[in-house]
Amino acid sequence: MPKHVILITGTPCVGKTSIAHMLTSKLDAFYVNLTQLATEENLILGKDKERDSIIVDEKRMRQIIRHIIKECSKKTIIIDGHYAVSVVPEQLATYVFVLRRDPVELRKFMEKCGFSGRKLWENLASEILDVCLVDALNVHEEVKVCELNITGKSVEEAAKEILDILGNREKCCIGVVDWLSKLEEEHLLEEYLQI
């Protein structure tokens, strides 16, 4: 049975996990959270104290992901994580959804989640400079990569957009946001690009 492997990626705090959970429910899919998987399978090599993040054994994770996909009894697998494109073998991914959120709105979410200092500014810069989108395009064919601007949208609205693309009711596309230009027009670029 051919499987549909859907990657949900984007900058931290963009809404990946909430949207992935909703999609998992609506598609009766199998859900994989990469951070959880790294902890459960002892795939953590250490901690980056400067960035307050874990260092994952990507090679071992890639092997485990391949095994999960092969052995999964469900037709659809949702994989959630900002580094999903690095650990899911390219040939196994059906779609890569890169969630985007206006940096002004994203900053509020990040601060609410406790992000501050260098961690806050690096992640905002990552969103502004399209890092997750570029990473996805460096690994996957452009036809598999869908960029979604979910600014101001509810989890339900964002999940519906993904379902519409999966159901061929909407087109998958990239190039939907340009945060650099937007922040420059609003005279906020210097404030938001502090790294």
C-alpha positions as CSV (number, residue, x, y, z in Angstrom):
1,M,0.0,0.0,0.0
2,P,1.5,3.4,-1.0
3,K,1.8,5.7,1.9
4,H,1.4,9.5,2.1
5,V,4.1,11.0,4.2
6,I,3.3,14.6,5.0
7,L,5.9,16.9,6.6
8,I,4.8,19.9,8.7
9,T,7.7,22.2,9.1
10,G,8.4,25.9,10.0
11,T,10.0,28.1,12.6
12,P,9.5,27.2,16.2
13,C,6.1,28.6,17.6
14,V,4.6,28.9,14.1
15,G,1.9,26.3,15.0
16,K,3.2,23.1,13.5
17,T,2.2,20.8,16.3
18,S,-1.4,22.1,16.7
19,I,-2.0,21.9,13.0
20,A,-0.3,18.5,12.7
21,H,-2.6,17.1,15.5
22,M,-5.7,18.4,13.7
23,L,-4.6,16.9,10.4
24,T,-3.8,13.6,12.1
25,S,-7.4,13.5,13.5
26,K,-9.0,14.5,10.2
27,L,-7.0,12.1,8.0
28,D,-6.9,9.2,10.5
29,A,-3.1,9.4,10.2
30,F,-0.2,8.2,12.3
31,Y,1.5,11.2,14.0
32,V,5.3,11.6,14.7
33,N,6.6,14.5,16.7
34,L,10.4,14.6,16.0
35,T,11.3,16.1,19.4
36,Q,9.3,13.5,21.2
37,L,10.8,10.7,19.0
38,A,14.3,12.0,19.8
39,T,13.6,11.7,23.5
40,E,11.8,8.4,23.4
41,E,14.4,6.7,21.2
42,N,17.4,8.2,23.0
43,L,18.5,10.1,19.9
44,I,19.8,13.2,21.7
45,L,23.5,13.6,21.4
46,G,23.7,16.6,23.7
47,K,22.5,20.1,24.3
48,D,23.4,23.3,22.6
49,K,23.5,25.5,25.7
50,E,24.0,28.7,23.7
51,R,20.7,28.1,21.7
52,D,18.9,26.2,24.5
53,S,18.1,23.3,22.2
54,I,18.9,19.6,21.8
55,I,21.4,18.1,19.3
56,V,19.8,15.2,17.6
57,D,21.5,12.1,16.0
58,E,20.0,12.8,12.6
59,K,21.5,9.6,11.0
60,R,19.9,7.3,13.6
61,M,16.6,9.3,13.4
62,R,16.6,8.9,9.6
63,Q,16.8,5.1,10.1
64,I,14.0,5.1,12.7
65,I,11.8,7.3,10.5
66,R,12.3,5.0,7.6
67,H,11.3,2.0,9.8
68,I,8.2,3.8,11.2
69,I,7.0,4.6,7.7
70,K,7.6,1.1,6.4
71,E,5.9,-0.6,9.4
72,C,3.0,1.8,9.9
73,S,-0.4,0.3,9.2
74,K,-2.0,3.6,8.4
75,K,-2.0,5.1,4.9
76,T,-1.0,8.6,6.0
77,I,1.8,9.6,8.3
78,I,2.2,13.2,9.6
79,I,5.7,14.2,10.7
80,D,6.0,17.4,12.7
81,G,9.3,19.2,13.3
82,H,11.3,22.2,12.1
83,Y,14.1,19.8,10.9
84,A,11.8,17.3,9.3
85,V,13.3,17.8,5.9
86,S,16.7,16.8,7.3
87,V,15.6,13.4,8.7
88,V,12.8,12.1,6.4
89,P,14.3,10.5,3.3
90,E,13.4,12.6,0.3
91,Q,12.0,9.8,-1.7
92,L,9.5,8.9,1.1
93,A,7.9,12.4,1.5
94,T,4.7,13.1,-0.4
95,Y,4.3,16.8,0.6
96,V,6.3,19.3,2.7
97,F,4.1,22.0,4.2
98,V,6.2,25.0,5.3
99,L,4.1,27.1,7.7
100,R,4.9,30.8,7.7
101,R,3.8,33.5,10.2
102,D,4.3,37.2,10.1
103,P,7.3,37.9,12.3
104,V,5.4,40.6,14.3
105,E,2.7,38.0,15.2
106,L,5.3,35.2,15.6
107,R,7.3,37.3,18.1
108,K,4.3,37.5,20.4
109,F,3.9,33.7,20.2
110,M,7.6,33.2,20.9
111,E,7.7,35.5,23.9
112,K,4.5,33.9,25.3
113,C,6.4,30.5,25.1
114,G,9.4,32.0,26.9
115,F,11.7,32.7,24.0
116,S,14.0,35.7,24.7
117,G,17.5,37.0,23.9
118,R,19.5,35.3,21.2
119,K,17.1,32.3,20.9
120,L,14.2,34.7,20.1
121,W,16.2,36.8,17.6
122,E,17.7,33.8,15.8
123,N,14.4,32.1,15.3
124,L,12.7,35.4,14.1
125,A,15.6,35.8,11.7
126,S,15.1,32.3,10.5
127,E,11.5,33.1,9.7
128,I,12.3,36.4,8.1
129,L,15.1,34.9,5.9
130,D,13.0,31.9,4.8
131,V,15.3,29.3,6.3
132,C,12.8,26.5,6.6
133,L,11.5,27.1,3.1
134,V,15.1,27.1,1.7
135,D,15.9,23.9,3.6
136,A,12.8,22.2,2.2
137,L,13.7,23.3,-1.4
138,N,17.3,22.2,-1.0
139,V,16.1,18.6,-0.3
140,H,12.7,18.2,-2.1
141,E,11.4,18.9,-5.5
142,E,9.6,22.2,-5.8
143,V,6.3,20.4,-6.6
144,K,6.3,18.7,-3.2
145,V,6.9,22.0,-1.2
146,C,3.9,24.1,-0.2
147,E,4.4,27.4,1.6
148,L,1.4,28.5,3.7
149,N,1.0,32.0,5.3
150,I,-1.0,31.2,8.4
151,T,-0.8,34.7,9.9
152,G,-4.0,35.5,11.8
153,K,-5.5,32.1,11.0
154,S,-6.9,29.6,13.4
155,V,-5.6,26.0,13.6
156,E,-8.9,24.9,11.8
157,E,-8.3,27.4,9.0
158,A,-4.7,26.4,8.5
159,A,-5.6,22.7,8.5
160,K,-8.4,23.3,6.0
161,E,-5.8,24.9,3.6
162,I,-3.6,21.8,3.8
163,L,-6.6,19.5,3.3
164,D,-7.7,21.5,0.3
165,I,-4.2,21.1,-1.2
166,L,-4.2,17.4,-0.4
167,G,-7.7,17.1,-2.0
168,N,-6.6,19.0,-5.1
169,R,-9.0,21.8,-4.4
170,E,-6.1,24.3,-4.0
171,K,-2.7,24.5,-5.6
172,C,0.5,23.9,-3.7
173,C,2.9,26.9,-4.2
174,I,5.9,28.8,-2.9
175,G,6.8,32.4,-2.8
176,V,3.7,33.5,-0.9
177,V,5.4,35.8,1.7
178,D,8.2,38.3,1.7
179,W,8.8,39.3,5.3
180,L,12.0,41.3,4.5
181,S,10.1,43.7,2.3
182,K,7.1,43.9,4.6
183,L,9.2,44.7,7.7
184,E,11.2,47.2,5.6
185,E,8.0,49.0,4.5
186,E,6.9,49.0,8.2
187,H,10.3,50.4,9.3
188,L,10.7,47.3,11.6
189,L,13.5,45.4,9.7
190,E,16.3,46.7,11.9
191,E,14.4,45.9,15.1
192,Y,13.6,42.3,14.0
193,L,16.9,41.4,12.4
194,Q,19.1,41.7,15.5
195,I,21.5,38.9,14.9
